[in-house]
Amino acid sequence: MFTRGWIVVALVSLALPAGAKDTVGLSVSTLNNPFFVTLRDGAKAAAGKAGLELVVLDAQDKADKQVSDLEDLIQRKVKVILVNPTDAAAVVPAIQAANHAGIPVITVDRGASGGKVAFHIASDNVAGGKLAGELACKLLGGKGKMVELEGIPGSSAARDRGKGFNDAVKSRCAGVAVVARQTANFDRAQGLSVMENVLQAQPAIDAVFAHNDEMALGALQAIKSSGRKIKVIGFDATDDAVKAVNACEMAATVAQQPAEMGRLGVEKAAAIVKGAKPGEKTEFIPVALKLVTGAGCK
């Protein structure tokens, strides 16, 4: 007969098989965007190399679902949580819950408005918006009318890219006026419909800056249908956007490195799992960006 002690040992060995991997969670704002698919893929590749199990959850651009997803990761007792916030403020209570549970948090691409975050890994979105604004000034010769398509309200990416862009336009080319600012929520279909409405309301538009490539590509589709000549600048350097730039259909896109963000996030998580202690303040790890423009385009 087995003693009670042997039964306990047997059950524990079944629940925790030899060689079980440490688990890290990744909550992504949406996987209906190629940028974040690439970020996820970079994270998965890094997790494989580090011997970690990566649980990826898609918030579908819904702040309440993301909070629920993070609560699920906390219940699973993952070792580290990586989060790409849909809403910088709405995600704070979930981050605080992870803090209370003793689970380190890393934000990726977009920041959070509160809670304790060990690392923030992202491009400098203000600098990226500035690059776009400076290019717009150059393309328009310092004067003209522009439209700004804004990302999800409350997201750090929308706030920072908009700030960089508008600061550059105000300081570099007083002759450029932003005649319309509309939210299209980082979505291609919304970029299309919003731009169609703007084109009807604004008889003169020289350029568009969209806070991401999905909106830029939607705007481009509306512009093509209208037959008007308007320069479009996007942000992210997704494959479709780079193709449009190389075909001289889009003027430019600001290139980020989402796979690198995912890789760095998981590598920092792996270091924590192995015993590294994060500092008391959030450490910002910047990921380089640059402008992508088409060769020989006018």
C-alpha positions as CSV (number, residue, x, y, z in Angstrom):
1,M,0.0,0.0,0.0
2,F,1.1,3.6,-0.7
3,T,1.4,5.8,2.4
4,R,-0.3,9.3,2.3
5,G,3.1,10.8,1.8
6,W,3.8,8.8,-1.3
7,I,0.4,9.8,-2.7
8,V,1.3,13.5,-2.2
9,V,4.6,13.0,-3.9
10,A,3.0,11.3,-6.8
11,L,0.4,14.0,-7.3
12,V,3.0,16.7,-7.2
13,S,5.2,15.0,-9.8
14,L,2.1,14.7,-12.1
15,A,1.3,18.4,-11.6
16,L,4.9,19.6,-12.1
17,P,6.6,17.4,-14.7
18,A,10.3,17.3,-14.8
19,G,11.7,20.1,-17.0
20,A,8.5,22.2,-16.9
21,K,9.2,25.6,-18.4
22,D,8.8,28.9,-16.6
23,T,5.8,30.8,-18.0
24,V,5.8,34.4,-19.1
25,G,2.6,36.3,-20.3
26,L,2.2,38.7,-23.1
27,S,-0.9,40.8,-23.5
28,V,-1.1,42.5,-26.9
29,S,-3.5,45.3,-27.7
30,T,-4.5,43.6,-31.0
31,L,-3.3,40.9,-33.3
32,N,-5.5,42.4,-36.1
33,N,-2.5,44.6,-37.0
34,P,0.6,43.2,-38.7
35,F,2.9,45.4,-36.5
36,F,1.8,43.6,-33.3
37,V,1.9,40.2,-35.0
38,T,5.6,40.9,-35.8
39,L,6.1,42.0,-32.2
40,R,4.5,38.7,-30.9
41,D,6.7,36.7,-33.3
42,G,9.8,38.4,-32.0
43,A,8.8,37.6,-28.5
44,K,8.0,33.9,-29.3
45,A,11.4,33.4,-31.0
46,A,13.1,34.9,-28.0
47,A,11.1,32.8,-25.6
48,G,12.1,29.6,-27.5
49,K,15.7,30.5,-27.2
50,A,15.4,31.3,-23.5
51,G,13.5,28.1,-22.7
52,L,10.4,30.0,-21.6
53,E,6.8,29.2,-22.3
54,L,5.1,32.3,-23.7
55,V,1.3,32.8,-23.2
56,V,0.0,35.4,-25.7
57,L,-3.4,37.0,-25.2
58,D,-5.1,39.3,-27.7
59,A,-7.0,42.2,-26.1
60,Q,-8.7,43.0,-29.5
61,D,-8.3,46.7,-28.8
62,K,-10.7,46.5,-25.8
63,A,-9.4,47.9,-22.6
64,D,-11.8,45.9,-20.4
65,K,-10.8,42.6,-22.2
66,Q,-7.1,43.5,-21.6
67,V,-7.7,44.0,-17.9
68,S,-9.5,40.6,-17.8
69,D,-6.6,39.0,-19.7
70,L,-4.1,40.4,-17.2
71,E,-6.1,39.1,-14.3
72,D,-6.1,35.7,-16.0
73,L,-2.3,35.8,-16.2
74,I,-2.0,36.8,-12.6
75,Q,-4.2,33.8,-11.7
76,R,-1.9,31.5,-13.7
77,K,1.0,32.9,-11.6
78,V,3.2,33.6,-14.6
79,K,6.7,34.7,-13.7
80,V,6.6,38.0,-15.6
81,I,3.9,39.9,-17.5
82,L,4.6,41.9,-20.7
83,V,1.9,44.2,-21.8
84,N,1.2,46.4,-24.8
85,P,-1.5,48.6,-23.3
86,T,-4.7,49.4,-25.3
87,D,-5.3,52.3,-22.9
88,A,-2.5,53.8,-20.8
89,A,-4.9,54.6,-17.9
90,A,-7.3,51.7,-18.0
91,V,-4.5,49.2,-17.7
92,V,-3.2,50.7,-14.4
93,P,-5.4,48.7,-11.9
94,A,-4.3,45.4,-13.6
95,I,-0.7,46.4,-13.3
96,Q,-1.2,47.3,-9.7
97,A,-2.8,43.9,-9.1
98,A,0.3,42.2,-10.7
99,N,2.5,44.4,-8.4
100,H,0.5,43.2,-5.4
101,A,0.9,39.6,-6.5
102,G,4.7,40.0,-6.8
103,I,4.7,39.6,-10.6
104,P,7.1,42.0,-12.4
105,V,5.6,44.0,-15.3
106,I,7.2,45.1,-18.6
107,T,5.5,47.5,-21.0
108,V,6.2,47.1,-24.7
109,D,5.7,49.8,-27.4
110,R,3.1,51.7,-25.4
111,G,3.4,52.9,-21.8
112,A,1.1,52.8,-18.8
113,S,0.0,55.8,-16.7
114,G,0.7,54.2,-13.4
115,G,1.6,51.1,-11.5
116,K,5.1,49.8,-11.0
117,V,6.8,48.8,-14.3
118,A,10.2,47.3,-14.4
119,F,11.1,48.1,-18.0
120,H,9.5,50.1,-20.8
121,I,10.7,49.0,-24.2
122,A,9.6,51.2,-27.1
123,S,10.6,53.6,-29.8
124,D,10.7,57.2,-28.9
125,N,7.3,58.0,-30.3
126,V,7.7,61.8,-29.8
127,A,10.9,61.7,-31.8
128,G,9.1,59.6,-34.5
129,G,6.3,62.1,-34.7
130,K,8.9,64.9,-35.0
131,L,10.5,63.0,-38.0
132,A,7.1,62.9,-39.7
133,G,6.4,66.6,-39.0
134,E,9.8,67.7,-40.3
135,L,9.4,65.6,-43.5
136,A,5.9,67.1,-44.0
137,C,7.4,70.6,-43.8
138,K,10.0,69.7,-46.3
139,L,7.6,68.0,-48.7
140,L,5.2,71.0,-48.6
141,G,7.9,73.6,-48.9
142,G,6.9,75.1,-45.6
143,K,3.3,75.9,-46.5
144,G,0.1,73.9,-47.2
145,K,-2.8,72.1,-45.5
146,M,-2.5,68.9,-43.6
147,V,-4.8,66.3,-42.0
148,E,-3.8,64.3,-38.9
149,L,-5.4,60.8,-38.4
150,E,-5.1,60.0,-34.7
151,G,-4.7,56.7,-33.0
152,I,-6.7,55.2,-30.1
153,P,-7.5,58.0,-27.6
154,G,-5.7,57.4,-24.3
155,S,-2.9,55.3,-25.8
156,S,0.6,56.6,-25.2
157,A,1.6,56.0,-28.9
158,A,-1.2,58.3,-30.2
159,R,-0.4,61.0,-27.6
160,D,3.4,61.0,-28.2
161,R,3.3,60.7,-32.0
162,G,0.8,63.5,-32.1
163,K,2.9,65.7,-29.8
164,G,6.1,65.2,-31.8
165,F,4.4,65.9,-35.1
166,N,2.5,69.0,-34.0
167,D,5.6,70.4,-32.2
168,A,7.7,70.0,-35.3
169,V,5.1,71.6,-37.6
170,K,4.6,74.6,-35.3
171,S,8.3,75.2,-34.9
172,R,9.5,74.4,-38.4
173,C,6.8,75.6,-40.8
174,A,4.3,78.2,-39.6
175,G,2.8,78.1,-43.1
176,V,1.5,74.6,-42.7
177,A,-2.0,74.4,-41.2
178,V,-3.6,71.2,-39.8
179,V,-7.1,71.6,-41.1
180,A,-8.6,68.4,-39.6
181,R,-7.7,66.0,-36.8
182,Q,-9.8,62.9,-36.6
183,T,-9.5,59.7,-34.6
184,A,-9.4,56.4,-36.7
185,N,-8.2,54.2,-33.8
186,F,-5.2,52.7,-35.5
187,D,-7.6,50.8,-37.9
188,R,-7.3,50.6,-41.7
189,A,-11.1,50.5,-42.3
190,Q,-11.7,53.5,-40.0
191,G,-8.8,55.3,-41.7
192,L,-10.6,54.8,-45.0
193,S,-14.0,56.0,-43.8
194,V,-12.7,58.9,-41.8
195,M,-10.6,60.1,-44.8
196,E,-13.5,59.8,-47.1
197,N,-15.5,62.2,-44.8
198,V,-12.5,64.6,-44.5
199,L,-12.1,64.7,-48.3
200,Q,-15.7,65.7,-48.7
201,A,-15.4,68.4,-46.0
202,Q,-12.0,69.8,-47.1
203,P,-11.6,70.9,-50.7
204,A,-7.9,71.6,-50.3
205,I,-5.5,69.0,-48.6
206,D,-1.8,68.7,-49.4
207,A,-0.7,66.0,-47.0
208,V,-1.8,63.5,-44.4
209,F,0.0,62.2,-41.3
210,A,-1.4,59.1,-39.8
211,H,-0.3,57.8,-36.4
212,N,0.1,54.3,-37.8
213,D,0.4,52.6,-41.2
214,E,-3.0,50.9,-41.0
215,M,-4.7,54.3,-40.9
216,A,-2.4,55.6,-43.6
217,L,-3.2,52.8,-45.9
218,G,-6.9,53.3,-45.4
219,A,-6.5,57.0,-46.1
220,L,-4.5,56.2,-49.2
221,Q,-7.3,54.0,-50.5
222,A,-9.8,56.9,-50.0
223,I,-7.4,59.4,-51.7
224,K,-6.9,57.0,-54.7
225,S,-10.7,56.8,-55.1
226,S,-11.0,60.5,-55.0
227,G,-8.4,61.1,-57.7
228,R,-6.7,63.8,-55.7
229,K,-3.0,64.1,-55.2
230,I,-2.2,64.1,-51.5
231,K,1.1,63.0,-49.8
232,V,0.6,60.4,-47.1
233,I,3.0,59.8,-44.2
234,G,2.5,56.8,-41.9
235,F,4.2,55.2,-38.9
236,D,5.4,51.6,-38.2
237,A,6.9,50.5,-41.6
238,T,4.7,47.5,-41.9
239,D,5.2,45.4,-45.1
240,D,2.2,46.9,-46.9
241,A,3.3,50.4,-46.1
242,V,6.9,49.9,-47.2
243,K,5.5,48.4,-50.5
244,A,3.3,51.5,-50.9
245,V,6.3,53.8,-50.2
246,N,8.5,51.9,-52.7
247,A,5.8,52.2,-55.3
248,C,5.7,56.0,-54.7
249,E,2.1,55.8,-53.5
250,M,2.9,56.8,-49.9
251,A,5.5,59.6,-49.2
252,A,7.1,57.9,-46.2
253,T,6.6,55.8,-43.1
254,V,8.5,56.0,-39.8
255,A,10.2,52.6,-39.3
256,Q,10.0,50.9,-35.9
257,Q,11.4,47.4,-35.1
258,P,8.5,45.5,-33.5
259,A,10.3,42.1,-33.6
260,E,13.2,43.8,-31.7
261,M,10.7,45.1,-29.1
262,G,9.3,41.6,-28.6
263,R,12.8,40.1,-28.4
264,L,14.1,42.7,-25.9
265,G,11.0,42.3,-23.7
266,V,11.3,38.6,-23.4
267,E,15.1,38.8,-22.8
268,K,14.5,41.2,-19.9
269,A,11.8,38.8,-18.6
270,A,14.2,35.9,-18.9
271,A,16.8,37.8,-16.9
272,I,14.2,38.4,-14.1
273,V,13.2,34.7,-14.1
274,K,16.8,33.9,-13.6
275,G,17.1,36.2,-10.6
276,A,17.8,39.7,-11.9
277,K,16.2,42.3,-9.6
278,P,14.6,45.3,-11.4
279,G,15.3,48.7,-10.1
280,E,12.8,50.8,-8.2
281,K,12.2,53.1,-11.2
282,T,11.1,52.1,-14.7
283,E,14.1,51.6,-17.0
284,F,13.4,52.9,-20.5
285,I,15.0,50.8,-23.3
286,P,14.8,52.7,-26.6
287,V,14.5,50.9,-29.9
288,A,15.9,52.8,-32.9
289,L,13.7,54.2,-35.6
290,K,14.2,56.0,-39.0
291,L,12.3,57.4,-42.0
292,V,11.6,55.1,-44.9
293,T,11.2,57.0,-48.2
294,G,10.9,55.8,-51.8
295,A,14.0,56.0,-54.0
296,G,13.4,58.3,-57.0
297,C,9.9,59.3,-55.9
298,K,8.7,62.9,-56.4
